[in-house]
Amino acid sequence: MEPSWDQDGREPVLGVSVLVDRDTLIDRWYVHRIRLDSEGTARRVRIGTEAFARPTEWFALDEREMTERGLSTPAVGQIVRSRSTRPASPWGVGTVKKVPDVRARAKMLLPKLADAIRADSVVDSGFVVTELCRDIADLTGVGEETEAQLAAAVSDADH
């Protein structure tokens, strides 16, 4: 049976055998899972966080927290940070880096902002949205059409 995503604003916590397709993991950034581990005659509940191209990381109940955005584990913060920051440059210091033209930069920032807004609906990542909106506001000379797209995206982020 297919999980019911975002029903009544709630995130499902999936069993270990529930399959999640690659596109869902990419779009949602991560899903939570639950499993029971036997320890002698007792059972211990573990909450897992699975993301695309990452193994499921399992945590004890006392390592997770409930936030206003829902269930959160230490892995959630790592996933959000890794999706919201640029990887370190493999080039040494002093290497000249070509800066993309302002229109190309605008076209790169729009999907990043959309992803950050979507993530903000799952976890509190408003700081990423704020930074991206600031980057967009700093762009000048993008042309009327691109400027209108950027203004609409920032307006969506404000809501």
N, C-alpha and C positions, 0 to 999 in steps of 0.2 A: 504494500500500500504506500502510495506517495505521501510524504510529509506535507502537512498543511502549513505553509509558510505565512507568517505575519497575521494569523487569524486572531482577531480582536487585539492586535498589538502584542501578541505573545510569540516568543520564539520556541519552537519545539526542541526538546532534548531527545536525541535519537539513541536507540539501542546500538550495540556494536555491529549488528548484522544488517542495519538499514543502509542501503546503498545511496550515495549522493553523487550525482553526475559532476563532471569536471566543470561545466559551465556554471552550475549552482555554486560550487566552491569559489570560483573566480568572482562571480557577481556578489555573493554574500560575504566574502573575505574569509569566513570560517563558519563551522557549525559545532554545536556541543553534543557530546555523547555521554552515555551513562553505562557503567558496568559494575558488577558485584564481584569482588575477589574473595575467595575463601581463605580464612586464616584460622586454622584449627577447626573448631565447630562454629565459628562466627563468620559473618559476611561483612565485608567492608565496601562501602560505596565509593566509587571513583568517578570523577567528572573529567571527561576528555574534551580537548579542543582540537579540531582537525581543520587544516587549511590546505589549499591547493599546493602541491609539490612539497608538503611538509608532513612528517608522520604525526599521528595523533599523540598529543602530550596529555598524560593522565595526572590528576591531582586529587588529593584527599579533600573531603568536604570543607575542612578548616582552611584550605588554601584558596578557596573561591570566595567571591562576595556577590551580594545582590546590590546592584546600583539602580538608580532611577531608570537606566537604560536596559536593565535586565541582568542576566547571569554574566559574570566576568571571572576569568582565570588569569594567572600570570601570563599565559600564552597570548591572550587577547591583546594586552599592551604591546607585546613584541610584534605581533602581526600588524597592528595598526601603525606602529612606528616604522616597520620595514616597508609598508605600502605607502607611507607618507613622506619618507625621506629618500634622498638620492644616495645611491651607493658611493663609497669612497672611490676617488679616481685612481686608476692603476698607473697614471702618469706621475712622474716626479714633480716636485715643486719647481717652478720656473718654466714649465712647459706652457707655451702659448695655447690657449684654448679658444677655438672659434665660438663666438657668441652668436646664437641664432638671431635672425632678424626679428623685429618686434611682432610681425604678424605670425611667424612660426611659433614664437614664444606664447602668443595669445592662444593659438590653436592647441598647444601642449597643456596650457593651464586649464582650459575649459573642461576636458575629461578628468583631470586631477581633482578639480573642484567638485564635479558631479560625484566622483568616487568618495571624496571626503564627506560630502553631504549625506550620501547613502550610509557611510560608516558611522556618522554622527547619529543616525537614527537607531543604530545598534549599540554603540558604546559612546561614551562622552569623549569625542574627539574634536570638540569645537575649536580648540587651539589650532588645529590643522586648517580648518575652514577659515578661521580668522587670518592666518598667515597667507593662505592662497588669495583671499580677497584683497589683502594688502598688496601682494605682488601684482594682482590684476589692476588695482588702482594706480600703481606706479607706471603702468604701460602708457606710452604716448605715441601718437602718430600711427595708429593702427587702421585708420579709415572708418567711415561712418558705419558700414555694415558690421564689421568686427566689433566696433565700439558698442553697438546696440546689443550684440550677442553677449559681450562681456557684462554690460549693465544688467541684462536680464538674468544672467547667471548669478551675479552678486545679489540681486534682488531676491532670487530664489533662496540663496544661502541665508539671507537676513530673516526669511520666514522660517 
